[in-house]
Amino acid sequence: MTAETIIQSLASGLLMGLLYGLIAAGLALIFGLMDVVNFAHGEFLMIAMYVTFFLFAFFAIDPLLAAPLVAAALFVFGAVVYLLVVRFAMRAKANAGMVQIFSTFGLAIVMRGLAQFFFTPDYRSVTNSWVGGKTISIGGIYLPEPQLIGAMLSIAAFVALYFFINRTDFGRALEATREDAGAVALVGIDKNRVFALGWGLGAALVGLAGAIMAIFFYIYPDVGASFALIAYVTVALGGFGSVFGAFAGGIIVGLVEATTALILPPSLKSVGIYAVYLLVVFIRPRGLFGSM
Amino acid sequence: MDTHFAQRRRRDLIVAACLAAIAALVPLFVKDVYVENIMVLTLMYAALSQSWNILSGYCGQISLGHALYFGLGAYTTALLFTKFGVLPWFGMLAGGAISAVIAMALGYPCFRLRGHYFVIATIVIAEIALLLIQNWDWAGAALGIDIPVRGDSWLKFQFTRSKLPYFYFALALACIAWLVTWWLEDSKWGYWWRAVKDNPDAAESLGVVVFNSKMGAAAVSAFLVAVGGSFYAQFVSYIDPESVMGFQFSLLMALPAVLGGIGTLWGPVLGAVILIPLTELTRSFVGGSGRGVDLIVYGALIVAISLALPKGLVSVFSMLSGRKEAAR
């Protein structure tokens, strides 16, 4: 193992980590807002990848151009899921935690079934997109272009999110609702509207990630499952509910994954991520940046 | 109040005995292999879900990683039999004991975690075990283990000609899991667990040994699930990591209890009796084409029941009997 291979794999790990952060951002946002873990998050990613694929296959729209469209579509989808399912799960008086887990889990299974029904279980891929399969060499290190663009998009999305949460009325309403949902009702903010917009925004973020993922990853009904667990670990590492913790969590997960792949056989690369998760929560039971 | 509770417990026991007797007679009238297969699976999931319910329902520590213990049971039995010729009955006890010890060893650090951190830890631990077994050549790696046929006998717990013995074993296992739960409900453990579930801090201050009672629940739950795994290995006579330790098993174990009524005595049984035949039937009638209709039906059912009946299907029964008592 030379220094070059190590730097090379850490660099790709960093890019992938930034993308993991983007995938997990929506999950963290929704959790922070209303203490709900969306167990259908991986399926949101799957839907985003299919939307990208069909925009490319039918309208020849390149995934990079499609990304905003996919994000918009997912925004609507996320808000609808909140209004049709999650809103009712929030009302459960008994076993509230259980109801949230299993209603979103059930939703995930339905979404997978629908994807199989309408799109068949076949593996699909976006071929001949602008950046697909291309690499760029920076100082002797080869970086895959789709991941590089994904990483830059992730940073841009987090910066935008920062300004959005801190500088806009809706962002302030979001923060206020997460701090005290009862009190905001008194000042005339409709809690349900804020939650629906929060779900829309969370889904839009995973939509952006899905558009990029579609460039270099196979698209099939179960694709979300493999990324969902990584997203949960990412969010939990950062501390549930901390959106910017998800950013840091993503980078850690990407680097750990790359390092593990250097040491252990590639089929065991996820073991490193899971082990680091356990290690962190055993030492800090509320994640790295979660409030104690 | 106490006498009312004692009455209910006696009634539960009588109802359970009647149901078990009826279930035992069913194979006399039903000779169809396909139906027999569904009955065996239904009883197995009733047993598994009942065991899962002890830790996740009564004690409130939601585990979505119980596939680990199921897989440990299946692998211990299969490995001991194929590599060392140890009879499955001993393998079953060994698998149960190993699982109980591992559950406590894992519980030691994990029970400090709360809420989602705990749930994700259970998923992640089972996932690590799955990946390790998939890469463990001695244990067959991803290909798994074929359990060789050595002739039908109770001694070797192998039956190739008739599924009936498996049916009776599964029935016995479901009864044992139910009885253990029934007994625990009225033991000091049962009260501790309810206290821990409702409010761990208050329980601690009232002198409940929160940590130890969680460990006890984990050990009992893991032991019984591992026995179920051993049974499954013998029943299907071929195991591979994904098919006994995959995440779907953790989910399949939890769902009957969740749908039937989590933390209740009858919830897992009721949930399994409805859910497992429904899953198997939709799979064979509409899902055969691989078009996912079975998943849609299944998922929609989970969403609908968890939203409409957060206390599970048993709450319908208690509502009905509550009305009867109010009318009296």
Interface residues (C-beta under 8 A of the other chain):
Chain A: F31 V37 V85 F88 A89 A92 K93 A94 N95 A96 G97 M98 V99 I101 F102 S103 F105 G106 L107 A108 I109 V110 M111 R112 G113 L114 A115 Q116 F117 T120 P121 P221 A225 L229 Y232 V233 A236 F240 P265 S267 L268 S270 V271 Y274 A275 Y277 L278 V281 F282 P285 R286 G287
Chain B: I62 P109 R112 L113 R114 G115 H116 Y117 V119 I120 A121 I123 V124 I125 E127 I128 L131 L132 Q134 N135 F247 L251 L255 V258 I262 G290 R291 G292 V293 D294 L295 I296 V297 Y298 G299 A300 L301 I302 V303 A304 S306 L307 P310 K311
